[in-house]
Amino acid sequence: MPKRRVVYVSPSHKGKWSVKGEGAQRALKNFENKKDAVDYGRQIAKNADLGQLKIQKRDGTFQAEYTYGKDPFPPEG
């Protein structure tokens, strides 16, 4: 079974937003505004067989989480 690709949209330096893959040190791409970052992150997550998008607020707490692709049934665990 393919592993889920997790993509994070999080605040970056100087008021910008970054899109990162799970466990990555460097951003895939940086954006001036949050909407563009979310749109790009959503596109990456949707293009994966199993994708997940996690969106953070400026304070670092999570705002929303979306999953894409076919979830395994029955669920593991």
N, C-alpha and C positions, 0 to 999 in steps of 0.2 A: 504494500500500500504506500503511495507517495506521501511524503511528509508535507504538512501544511506550511505554506509560505506566509510568514507573519511580517507585516509592514507597519511601521510606526510613523505617525505624523506628530512631531513634537516641536516645542518652541526652541529656537536656536539663539545665537548671539545677535545683539543689536536689533531686536524686534523682528527677526526673520523666522521662518519656519523650515524645518528640514524633514525629509522623508528618508527613513533608514530601514534596512532589512534587520530582522532579529539577529542579535549578536554582532552586528557590524559596528566598527569603530568610526567609519566615515559615512557621510550621508550619500545617498544615491543622487539627490538633487536638493538644492536650497531654493526657497521662494520668498518673495516679498510679502505675500499675504497668505492667510490660512486656507482660503477657498481653493486657490491654485494648488497648494500642497495636498489637500484632501482629494481633489480631482485626480492628480497624478498618482497618489497612493492607491486610490480606488482602482484605477486602470491597471496598475501592477498586480494588485491582489486578484482582480477578476481574470487576468490573463493566466494565472497559475491554475493548475488542476484543482488544488485545494488552497484557497487564499483566505487571509484574515487581515482586516484593517483595524488598527487601534489608534484612536485620535485622543491626544492630550490637550488640556487647557494650558493657559499661560502659567498657572501655579503648579503644573506637573501632575495634577490628578487626571484621571481618565474621563473623557466626555462621552465617548461612544465606542462601540466595537461592532464590526460587521464581518460575517463569514460568507465566503463565496465558494461555489463548487458543490460537489456531491458529498454530503456528510456520510460517514460509514454508519450502517445500521445492522445489527444493534450497536450502540455506542460502546467504545472501549471503557473499561473501568467501572 
